[in-house]
Amino acid sequence: MNKEQDRYALDALLSPLNGGRLYAGQDLALRRPVLVYEIPIRGTGSTDETVRAIGHASPSSGKPPFLHLLDVEVGADSIRVAIDFKKGQPFRQFVRMQPLPVQEAAAIVAEFGEALLDAAEDRALDVSLDPDNVWVTDDRKLHLIDGWSRSERGERLSKSVAGLLFLLVTGDERVPADSERIAHALRQSMRDASPALKSMAVSAVVNAWREQLSLSSLLQHLGRLSEASTVRGRETTAARPAIEDVRPANAPRKAESAETARAFVRRIDDEPAEDAGTSERVRPEPAEDGVTDQSEPAKRRSPLLRVGKRIWQGLAFAVIGLTVFAVAFVLLVETMSRGDKEAAVPAGAAVEEKPQTGGAQKPEQPAKPGPSNASEKPADAAKPPAAGGEGSSNGNGNGGTVAATEGDTVTVPSLVGLSKADAEKQALAAGLRYSYFLEANAQAAAGTVFKQDPAPDGKVAKGSRVTFYVSKGSNP
């Protein structure tokens, strides 16, 4: 960076640029032509801020789509940025000379857009794509002059790129704000183009101007326009005189077989027009030799086949989804049913077990009671007997003493101090039925028996019931 403005001479003003001026100049030291971008200094901190922004952008200068920055000179009232000169002219001057066919303009803008996408991988592209900031070289490539100033519009890159395409095709000075006027101006500038080609171009530009397309999507549309230009132009001379040639009058024409022309027309027939306002399609016609491609009916049916394929795919996914849902629902119902069967026995409920006759007696594991207040009793449970009583409910809701099923007598085992499981085993082993209750008891450890009825070591008939009480601890 030079503090004196004595190396670069200003020859001619080319155009205004982002509040400054772009000049054609000379590098007096190396005697070479350069572009000089003169930026006025507007405030105390603007100089440092501008120089810092230029420094941040310098690593990408010279890489497409940016022109190469050579030097910066700081003066008393302006900053001069020396930029490598490539033979060409400002974008607006180029547009005034002659509007371009839409296919050629699409190819130019598509190459510029690809360069923007590549540059976006290395740095954030918050730069101005105003037509005043674009330089067109003699080989018709677009470059950005100022690659460091932030854009003040805050619009998507696709909208700005579509605006450049509009100006190249129409030759207008500005892009209308109304999308309908944009579509009308494009159609007027493309009078000699086919309806399908006009539809493709209008749809791409209008949707991008409305910011309904990303830059990559817009480039795909421009690629199709660019491809259409080459094939359609050749097709015009070989097989389709109704489709006008939209290339420049002095552009060279190349011979192409009728089969290639027919192949392209079939491809256009399969693709619907993108512009909602244009329903016309290009239909295949017999070639010059009078032979029509036998595959044309199948080609015309291909859109219907694609729709049917998508419908079947959707139905298949729906069936799979319903199947998965049904299986999950069945599993959920089974899980809930199993949970209901294994629900906890309320506190204070009596559990009755019948002793097994013959062979080893295997106790059944009762359901674990859930937490409840000591005073809670199930509606159908009988009131526990007092100590020394003769029994409890027989499980049918009818109170009374359970009569012995056999004439033998057994000794009542001592269950106090045992765990609930051990007490159950002892009762069954003695040939007795049993009931138990969960009650709060501060003197006994939780889960242990602290009282039983009848008392231990007494003689009772085999099959009688013994009732014991299991402590829930000190919690009421």
N, C-alpha and C positions, 0 to 999 in steps of 0.2 A: 504494500500500500504506500503510495506516494502522497506526501503532504503538499506537493506543488502540482499545479495543472499546466505543465509545460511540455509534456511528451506527446500528447495526442491533439491533433488539430481538427477542428470541425469544418467539414466541407459543405454539406447540404442537409437541411432538415428533411427527414423522411416522414415522420408521423408523430403525433402525441402518443404517450405511453404511460398509463398509470399515474397521471399527474406530472410526469416529466416529459422529456423529448428524446426522440431517437434520431441520431445523426449518422450520416455517412462521414467517416473521418479517416485520418492517416496516422499511423504510428511513425513518428518522425525519427525515432531511434533505429527502427528496423526497416523503415521505408516500405510499409505494407498497408493495404487497406484494412480498416477495422470498422466495426459498429461502435458508436459511443452513445451510451445511455446516460443522459444528464438528469440527475435527480435533485430538485431544489431542497435546501435545508429549511425545515419549517419550525424547528424548536431547538431547545437546548440539548435535549437527549436524543433527538432524531438521528444525529450523525452516528453516534455509537450504536444505536439500535439497528440502523440500516447496515452498517459495516459488519455487525455481528451476524445479521441475517444472511448477508452475502457469504460470510465465512462458513456458515452452516450448510449453505447450498453448494459450495464450491466442490465437494467431493463428487457430486453427481454431474457437474457441468461437463459438457462435451459428450456425455452419453445420451443417446436418444431418449426423449425428444428435446433435450436442452442444448442450446448453443454453448460453446466453450467460453468461460470467463477468463480473460487474460490479466487484467490489472484493475486497480481501484485508485483513483486520485481524489483527494479531499481538498476542496477549496474553501474560500471564505463563505460563499453562499450556495454552493452546490457540490454534489458528489458525482464524479464521472466514472462510469464503469466501462472498461474497454472489453469488447466482445469480439470473438473470432468472426471474421467476415466470410460468409458463404455466398456465392453468387446467387442472387435471387432478389426478392422484393417483399415489402410488407403484405400481409394477407389481404387487406382491403384493396390495395392497389392491384393485386393479382385478380381479385374478384371482379373489379370494374372492367378489366380487359375483355373477358369473355366468359359467360357462364359455361359450366362443364356439363356434359351428359351425366345423368344420375349414376350410371355404372362406373364411370371413371372417377367421379367425385367420391363414390362409396369406397372405391379401392384406396384412394388417397387418405380418406378419413379413417378407414379401418387400420391402415398401417400406423397412423398416428396414435390411434386408440391402443393398439397392441403395445406400442412403446410406452404409453402411459401406464398400462398394467404392469409391464416389466419394471418400470421405475418405482411403482408403488410397493414392490417387494423390498426395496432398499430404504425408502423414506416415505414419510407421510406426504401425500399430494394435496396440500391445501393451497394451491397456487391458482392464479388467475388464468382462465382459458379464454379471456376476452379476445375477439379478433384482432384488436390493436397489439396484442402481445404475441402474435403468431407471425413467424417468418417463413416464406415459401421459397425454397431453393429452385434453381433452374430445372432440376430433375423432379420437381413437383413433390417434394417431401416437406412436411410441416415440422417446425421447430418452435419451442418456446424461447422467447427472448429473456424475459424476467422470470427466473425460476426460484425466486426467494420471497417475493411479496405475497402476503396472504390474500386470498380471494375475499372480496367484500360481499359477494352475492350469497354465499352459503348454499349453493345448489349442487346437485349431484353431477359427477363428471359426465355421466351419460347425457344429461340435458345440454351441457356446454358443447359436447362433441356433436350432438344432433344439430345444434345451432350452426356450427361450422359447415356441416353438410348442407343445410338449407341455404346458406349464403353462397356456397359454391354452385349449387344447382340453379338458383334463381337470379343471382347477381345483385340482390338487394343490399342496401346498406345496413339494415337492421332486421332482426327477427321479430315478427309480430308477437305480441303477448297472448293473443287469442289463438288457440289451436285450430279453430275452424278456418281462420285466415291463413294459417300456415298450410293446411291441407289444400285450400283453394289456390294459393300461390304455387305450390308444388305441381298441382295438376295443370295449371296454365303453362308452367315452364316445361312440362313433359307432354305437350300435345301430341307429339309424334310417337310416343312410347305406347306399348300395348297396354290394355286395361290391367292385365295381371301384374305387369311391371310397375305401373303407377300405384296399384294397390299395395304392393310390397313396400315401395319407398315411402308412401304416405303413412302407412301403418307404423313403420319403424321410427320415422321422425316424430310423428305426433305422440306416440306412446312414450318415447324417450323424453320429449319435451315436457310431458305431464309427469315425468319422473316415475313412470310405471315400469321402466326397464332399468336394469343395472347396466354398467358399461360392458360387461362380458356378454350379456344377452343382446345388447345393441350390436356388438361386433359380429355376433352370429348372423344377425339379419343383414348386416352390411356385407358379410362374406357371401351370402346367397345372392345379394344384388350384384356383387362383383362377378360371381361365376355366371350369373344369368347374362351379363353384358356380353361376354365372349361367345357363349354358345348361341344366344338369341341372334346376335348380329350375323353370325355365319349362317344360322338357320334361315334368315330372311332371304339370302341369295339362293339357297339350295332348295328349300321345300315349303317355305311359308311366306309368300309375298305379302300376305295380309298383315304380318307383324313388321312394323317399320323398323329400319335400322336407326339406332339412336347414337351411333358413334359419330365423331367428327367427319366432315365430308372428305378430308384429306387422309383419313386413317386407312392403312392398307387392308385389303380384304384377302382372306385366305380361303382356298377351296376346301370344302368339307363334304363328305358323303351324305347321301340322303338318309342312310341308316342312323348316323349320329344325330341328325336333326330330329328324326322320329323318336329316338330314345329320350331326348331332352323334353320333347312335347309330352311324352307319356309320363315323365317324372313330374311335370307341372300339373298334369291332369290329376295325379294322385294327391297333390297337396292343395288344400282349400286356400282361397285368397284370405289374407290376414286382415284386410280392411273390412270392417263391419258394413260399411256403406256400399261395397262392391261385391256382388255375388257372381260376377262373370268369371268363367274359367277358360283356359285355353284348351280346346278340344283337338284331338289328333285328326288329321286328314290324310288321305292317300298321298303317298310320295309321288315324285315326278314320274317314276316308272310304273305307276298305277297299281303297285302291290301294297296292300295294307298288311301290317303286322298282325299275324293270327292271334297274338297274345293280348290284343287290345281289350276284348271283353273281360278277360281275367283281371287285367290291370284296373279296369273301371270298377270291378267288384271288390278290389282289395280294401278300400276304406270300410265297406260293410263288414268284410271278414275281420278286419282289425277291431271294429266295434263289438262284433260278436265274441271275439276272443277275450276282450276286456270284460264283457258281461259274465262269461263263464268263469274267468278268474275271480271276479267279485263274488259270484255264487259259491265257488269253492272255498274262498276265505270265510264266507259267512257260515257255511256248514261246519267248517273246522272250529270256528268260534263258538257256535251253538253246542257242538259236541263237548268242547272243553268246559263250557258253562254247566252243561247237564251233569257231567262227571263230578265237577266241583260241588254242585248242589247236592247230589246224592251222598257224597262223602260228608258234607256238612250235616245233613239230616241224620246220618248214622252216628256221627260224633255226638250230636245233641241227644239222640236217643240213648246212647251208651252212657252219657253223662247223667241223664235222668235216672237210669237204672242204678247207677253207682252213687246216687245222691246221699249225702250224709244223713245219719239218723239223728233227729233232734235230741237235745239234752233231756234226760228224764224219761226217754222211751224205753220200754222193756223189750228185750230180745230173747226169744224163746228158742231153745234147741231141744230136739228129741234125742235121747240116747240111742245109740245103735245097738241092735240085738245081734249077738253072735259076732265073733271076731274082734279085731282091734277097733276101738272106737276112734273115729277121726273127727275132731271138732271142726265145725264150719266157722269161717271167719266172718264175724258180723260187721256191718257197715260202721264206719267211724262216725260217732255223733258229732254234729256241728255245734258251734258255740251258741249258748242261750242262757237265759236267767235260770237260777236254781228253782224258781217257783213255777217254771213253764212245764206243762205236761201235755202230751198229745191227747187229742180229743177222745181217741178210742182206747187209751191206756188206762188200766185200773190203778187205783190208788195203792201204793206199795204197802205191804202188810207191816204191822208193828212187830217188834222183836218178840219171838216166841209164838208168832202166828202160824197158821197151818198152810199158807200158800199165797199165790197171787192170781191174777187173771190168767185164764187158759188161752189167751190170744184171740178169742172170738168176741170179746166184749162182755162176756158173762162171768160175773164174779163167783167165787166159791172155791172149795177145796178140790184140788186135783186128786182124783182117786188113783191109787196104785194100779198099774196095768198087770202086775205080776204079784204073787203072794210073798216073794222074797223081801227081806228088809236089808237095808244098807246103812252104813254109818256115814253121817254127814261130815265131809272133810272140812278142815280149817282153811278158810280162804282169806282171812284178814292178813294184810301185809303183802299179799301176792299182787302181781300185775294183773291187769284185766285178762290178758291172754292166758296166763298161767291159771287163774281162777276158773276160766272156761274149761280148760283141759282137765282140771281136778274134778269139776262137777260132772263132766261127761264121763270121765274115767270111773267115777263112783256110781254111774248108772242113773244120774239125776238130770232133770231138766233145769234150766237156769234162766233167770232174768237179772238184768243189772240196770242201775241208774247212775247217772253222773250228777254229783252234787259238790258244792264248794265245801271244803274242810281244811281249816288252817293247820290242824294237827297231823294230817297225813300228807305224804308226798303226792304230787299230782300223778295220776295214772295207777295208783295202788288202791287195793280194797281196804276200807276202814270199818266196814260193818257188814254182817251177813245175817240171814234169817232163812231157816232155823239155825240155832247155835251149833257150833261144831261138836262132834263126837256123839250127837244124838242119833237115835235109830228112827229111820223113816222107811216107808215102803219104796221099793225100787220104782223109778219113774216119777217120783215126786219132784216138786220144784224147789230149788234153792234160790233165794234172791240175795244179791250182794250189791254194795254201793261203792262206786269208784270215785275217788277224790279228783276234783278239778283244780285243786290248789286253794289258795287263800282268796282268789278273786271271786267276788259274789256273782 
